[in-house]
Structure formats: structure tokens, C-alpha cells
Amino acid sequence: MMVGAKTKSVLIRTILKKSFVLNQLARHKYPEGKINALITTDLNRIDFAGIAIPIIVSTPFSVVIAIALLIHSIGVYALIGIALFFVCSVTLGTMMKSMIKLRMKAQEYTDSRVTLVKEILKNFKMIKYYSWEAPYLAKMNKIREQESRKILQLQTVRNLLFSLANSLPTLTSMTAFCVLFAVRRGKATPGSIFASLSWFSALANAFIMIPIAAAMSADASVALGRAAEFLSQGEIDQVGPSDDTDQESKFAVKVENATFQWPEFDLEDAHEDKKKKTKKKSSKLFGKLERKKSSKSSHVSDVVNQAQ
């Protein structure tokens, strides 16, 4: 728990520091709602994955010990049940891969929904003024329906994975005992039978914990990928204080004869590009700021090159 909590704390601090220095394209791709979803939802999954790491590390040792004791109790006939365990493990691994894909797809719809809600709350007066409630509601319902469909598929795969893991003890022990009874009828002692039942249960407990740890690890893997993608975004050119700063000036920021430029981004082409480079168009938008027609927040945004 401490590893996950400390990792989450470090990532929160790093993401917040990164959000202050994002360039224009990065701010266009990562609005405030998406950054909030990254900090709250994704980092919580990384925190929970701290529980899964000891399980994944310790499970192989317990499996090896249980297999050795099973072979000592009922002989090589235990290998039949153990083989069934490993066959089911391949199925569990395939289901885990599908869970990762479904989680990534569902997270895309979650980001879209969070961004849309943020946009609605930010422009609520404008939406009410132009009576745009119905289009926004329809768009929200569509995104939520797509997200719910992917989450339902994810939960279905997860429940199938858990049910298969919980039924493994019964299937494997029954298979091993049937083979033992067919080959050595009446020669097995009650002590070896009950001891092997206990070891099959111990082996099953290890395999039951694997899907839980795998599900948390899959969510954490997707979350780490999203955090790494955010941290790899471009930054603005930070200019330090100059030597000719007027310490006696009453203005914190003073801009004279400045020209500001708003570039246009084509995110669809940038998304298809493997290097994620933007496609700049020839047309540019220039704005002229006058004394009585611009606010202080607009000036500050333009000075730091983050105008949107």
C-alpha cells in the first residue's frame, strides 16, 4: 500500500508541474477535464496496483511448493490436474489481454465525457442563451452509452475470468482423483486424498489471486501509459528574468507593441502520425489588443503563449 501511495503522490506532483508548462498543442490535446481525470481516476488505479505487485511476485513460489506436495501425496497423477491448471492459465492470459484493450477503449469515452461536462459547465450561460440544451444532452447521452457499453463488456470479461478461477479447484481435483481412481482403484489412502485436497485448494487460492492481481495490473498498465504520454508532451520556452528588470516599476508585467498569434491544429492528422507532429496550415489568426477591449486575463494568457 505504501508503494502505491508514494507512487501516486510523486506522479500527482509531476503531472501538476507539467500542466503549468504545456505548450499550445499540448493544452489543446489535454484540457483541464482530461488532466483532472488523469490525476483522479488513473492514478488511483496505479495506487491499487501496489497491492497486486506482492501477489504477482509471491504466487510462483507458492505454486511450486503446492505442486511438489501434490506429487508427494498422490504421485504423478496430480500432474493431470496441474496440467489443467496451466491450460486454464493460458485462457486467463487471453482474457486479461482483452481486458486491457477494453479498458483503453472505455477510457477514451470517459475522457470525452469528462471534457464535454467541463465544456458545458464552463459555457453554461451561452448554452442556455441559445437553447442548445437538446444537442448537448444528445451528445452526452451518446458518449455515455458508448462508455457504458464498453464498461459492460469489460465487466463481463472480468466476471468470466473470476468464475473460471473460482471453479478451478473443483475441476482440477476431480480430474486428478478420477484418473487416480481409474488406475489405482482402492490403493489410495484417506490421508493422501485429504492432504491432496488441501494442496489443490492452496494451488487454487494462488490461481484465484492471479486474476485479481492481473486485472489491477492491467488497469495500472493503461494508466501508466496515459501518464507517460501526458508527461512526454511539449513545453513552452521558459524565459528567465532579465538583468534590466526595473525593480521600482509598479507593473508586474508590461507589454508594449506586441503581436500575438493563434495557430490552428489539425489533431486528426496529428493522431494518425506516429510521431504525433502537428500539421500547420498556411492561414493564421492574428489579434490586436486595445486598451479598452481586452481583459487582464487575456493579456496574461498571451504573454505566456497559452492563449486559446
C-alpha positions in Angstrom: 0.0 0.0 0.0 2.8 2.4 0.8 4.5 1.8 -2.6 1.3 2.6 -4.4 0.5 5.7 -2.3 4.0 7.1 -2.7 4.0 6.4 -6.4 0.7 8.2 -6.7 2.0 11.2 -4.7 5.1 11.6 -6.9 3.0 11.3 -10.1 0.5 13.9 -8.9 3.2 16.4 -8.2 4.9 15.7 -11.5 1.7 15.9 -13.5 0.7 19.2 -11.8 4.1 20.7 -12.5 3.9 19.5 -16.1 0.5 21.1 -16.6 1.9 24.5 -15.8 4.4 24.4 -18.7 2.4 22.7 -21.5 2.7 24.3 -24.9 -0.3 25.3 -27.1 -0.7 21.9 -28.8 -0.5 20.0 -25.5 -3.1 22.3 -23.9 -5.3 21.7 -26.9 -5.0 17.9 -26.5 -5.2 17.9 -22.7 -7.8 20.3 -21.4 -8.4 20.7 -17.7 -11.1 18.0 -17.5 -8.7 15.4 -19.1 -5.9 16.3 -16.7 -8.3 16.0 -13.7 -9.4 12.6 -14.9 -5.8 11.6 -15.2 -5.0 12.6 -11.7 -8.1 11.2 -10.0 -9.0 8.0 -11.9 -5.8 6.8 -13.5 -3.5 7.5 -10.5 -6.0 5.7 -8.2 -5.6 2.6 -10.4 -1.8 2.9 -10.0 -2.3 3.1 -6.3 -4.4 0.0 -6.1 -1.8 -1.9 -8.3 0.6 -1.6 -5.4 -1.4 -4.4 -3.8 -1.0 -6.6 -6.8 2.8 -6.5 -7.1 3.5 -8.6 -4.0 0.9 -11.1 -5.1 2.4 -11.5 -8.6 5.9 -11.9 -7.1 5.0 -14.4 -4.4 2.5 -16.5 -6.4 5.1 -18.6 -8.3 6.8 -19.8 -5.1 3.5 -20.9 -3.6 2.6 -22.7 -6.8 5.9 -24.6 -7.0 5.5 -25.7 -3.3 1.9 -26.8 -3.8 2.9 -28.8 -6.9 5.7 -30.6 -5.1 3.5 -31.6 -2.2 0.7 -32.8 -4.5 3.2 -35.1 -6.3 4.4 -36.4 -3.0 0.8 -37.1 -1.8 -0.8 -38.9 -4.8 2.1 -39.3 -7.2 2.3 -38.4 -10.8 -1.5 -38.5 -11.1 -1.5 -35.0 -9.7 0.1 -33.8 -12.9 -3.2 -34.3 -14.7 -4.9 -31.7 -12.5 -1.8 -29.4 -12.6 -1.8 -29.5 -16.4 -5.5 -28.4 -16.4 -4.4 -25.5 -14.2 -1.9 -24.3 -16.7 -4.2 -24.8 -19.7 -6.7 -22.6 -17.9 -3.9 -20.1 -17.2 -3.5 -19.6 -21.0 -7.2 -18.8 -21.1 -6.8 -16.4 -18.2 -4.0 -14.6 -20.0 -6.0 -14.2 -23.2 -8.9 -12.8 -21.2 -6.5 -10.3 -19.5 -5.3 -9.0 -22.9 -8.9 -8.4 -23.9 -9.5 -6.6 -20.7 -6.6 -4.2 -21.4 -8.0 -3.4 -24.8 -11.5 -2.8 -23.4 -10.1 -0.6 -20.6 -8.2 1.6 -23.1 -11.3 2.0 -25.3 -13.6 2.7 -22.3 -11.1 5.3 -21.0 -11.3 7.2 -24.3 -15.0 7.6 -23.9 -14.5 8.6 -20.3 -12.2 11.4 -21.3 -14.6 12.6 -23.9 -17.4 12.6 -21.4 -15.4 14.5 -18.8 -14.3 17.0 -21.4 -17.8 17.6 -22.6 -19.1 18.1 -19.0 -16.3 20.6 -18.4 -17.3 22.4 -21.5 -20.9 22.5 -20.5 -20.2 23.9 -17.1 -17.8 26.4 -18.5 -20.2 27.7 -21.1 -23.5 27.1 -19.3 -24.8 30.7 -19.8 -24.2 30.6 -23.5 -25.9 27.2 -23.8 -29.0 28.5 -22.0 -29.0 31.7 -24.0 -29.0 29.9 -27.4 -31.2 27.0 -26.2 -28.6 24.4 -27.0 -29.6 22.0 -24.2 -31.1 19.3 -26.5 -28.0 18.9 -28.8 -25.6 18.8 -25.8 -27.8 16.4 -24.0 -28.0 14.1 -27.1 -24.2 14.3 -27.4 -23.7 13.5 -23.7 -26.1 10.5 -23.9 -24.4 9.1 -27.0 -20.9 9.3 -25.3 -22.3 7.8 -22.1 -24.0 5.0 -24.0 -20.8 4.1 -25.8 -18.8 4.2 -22.5 -21.4 2.1 -20.7 -21.3 -0.5 -23.5 -17.5 -0.9 -23.2 -17.7 -1.0 -19.4 -20.3 -3.7 -19.6 -18.1 -5.7 -21.9 -15.2 -5.2 -19.6 -17.2 -6.3 -16.5 -18.4 -9.4 -18.5 -14.9 -10.5 -19.3 -13.8 -9.8 -15.7 -16.7 -11.9 -14.3 -15.9 -14.8 -16.6 -12.3 -14.6 -15.5 -13.2 -14.7 -11.8 -15.7 -17.5 -12.3 -13.2 -19.6 -14.2 -10.6 -19.0 -11.4 -13.1 -20.0 -8.7 -14.1 -23.2 -10.4 -10.5 -24.4 -11.0 -10.1 -26.2 -7.6 -13.2 -28.4 -8.3 -12.3 -29.2 -11.9 -8.6 -30.0 -11.3 -9.1 -32.1 -8.1 -12.0 -34.0 -9.7 -9.9 -34.7 -12.8 -6.9 -35.9 -10.8 -9.0 -38.1 -8.5 -10.8 -39.7 -11.4 -7.5 -40.7 -13.0 -6.2 -41.9 -9.7 -9.3 -44.0 -9.0 -9.2 -45.5 -12.6 -5.5 -46.5 -12.3 -5.1 -47.3 -8.6 -8.5 -48.3 -7.5 -8.6 -48.9 -3.8 -4.9 -48.2 -3.2 -5.0 -44.6 -2.3 -5.1 -43.8 1.5 -7.6 -41.4 3.0 -4.7 -39.4 4.4 -3.2 -38.8 0.9 -6.6 -37.9 -0.5 -7.4 -35.3 2.1 -3.9 -33.9 2.0 -4.1 -33.5 -1.8 -7.4 -31.8 -1.4 -5.8 -29.2 0.8 -2.9 -28.7 -1.6 -5.3 -28.4 -4.5 -7.1 -25.7 -2.6 -3.9 -23.9 -1.8 -3.0 -24.1 -5.5 -6.4 -22.8 -6.4 -6.1 -19.9 -4.0 -2.9 -18.8 -5.7 -4.7 -19.0 -9.1 -7.7 -17.1 -7.8 -5.5 -14.2 -6.7 -3.8 -14.1 -10.1 -6.9 -12.7 -12.0 -7.4 -10.1 -9.3 -3.8 -9.0 -9.5 -3.9 -9.2 -13.3 -7.0 -7.0 -13.5 -5.4 -4.4 -11.3 -2.1 -4.6 -13.2 -3.9 -4.2 -16.5 -5.7 -1.1 -15.3 -2.4 0.2 -13.9 -0.6 -0.5 -17.1 -3.1 1.5 -19.1 -2.9 4.3 -16.5 0.9 4.4 -16.6 0.8 4.6 -20.4 -1.6 7.6 -20.3 0.5 9.3 -17.7 3.7 8.7 -19.7 2.0 10.1 -22.8 1.0 13.2 -20.9 4.4 13.8 -19.5 6.0 13.4 -22.9 4.1 16.4 -24.3 5.9 19.6 -25.4 6.6 22.5 -23.1 6.7 26.2 -23.6 10.0 28.1 -23.9 10.6 29.3 -20.4 12.4 32.7 -20.3 14.2 33.6 -17.1 14.3 37.1 -15.5 16.5 39.6 -17.4 19.2 41.8 -15.9 17.5 45.0 -17.0 14.3 44.4 -14.9 13.0 47.6 -13.4 12.7 46.8 -9.7 10.9 50.1 -9.0 8.2 49.7 -11.6 4.6 49.4 -10.3 3.7 46.9 -13.1 4.4 43.1 -12.7 4.0 42.6 -16.4 4.2 45.3 -19.1 3.8 44.6 -22.8 4.3 47.3 -25.5 3.7 47.0 -29.2 3.1 43.2 -29.0 1.6 41.0 -31.7 0.0 37.7 -30.8 -0.7 34.7 -33.0 -3.2 31.8 -32.6 -2.0 28.8 -34.6 -4.5 26.2 -35.9 -4.1 22.5 -35.0 -5.3 19.5 -37.0 -5.5 16.9 -34.3 -6.8 14.1 -36.6 -3.8 14.2 -38.8 -1.6 14.5 -35.8 -3.2 11.5 -34.2 -2.5 9.4 -37.2 1.1 10.4 -37.4 3.3 8.1 -35.3 5.5 10.9 -34.1 2.4 13.0 -33.3 3.6 16.1 -35.1 1.1 18.8 -35.9 0.0 19.8 -39.4 0.3 23.5 -39.6 -1.9 25.4 -42.0 -0.8 28.4 -44.0 -3.6 30.6 -42.6 -3.0 32.2 -39.3 -5.2 34.2 -36.9 -3.8 37.5 -35.7 -5.3 39.6 -32.9 -4.8 43.2 -32.0 -5.3 44.0 -28.3 -6.5 47.5 -27.5 -6.6 49.2 -24.1 -10.3 49.2 -23.6 -11.3 46.0 -25.4 -9.2 43.3 -23.7 -9.2 41.9 -20.1 -6.2 41.3 -17.8 -6.6 37.5 -18.1 -6.3 37.7 -21.9 -3.1 39.8 -21.6 -1.6 37.3 -19.2 -2.5 34.3 -21.4 -1.0 35.9 -24.4 2.2 36.8 -22.6 2.8 33.2 -21.6 1.9 32.0 -25.1 -1.1 30.0 -23.8 -4.0 31.8 -25.4 -6.8 29.6 -26.5 
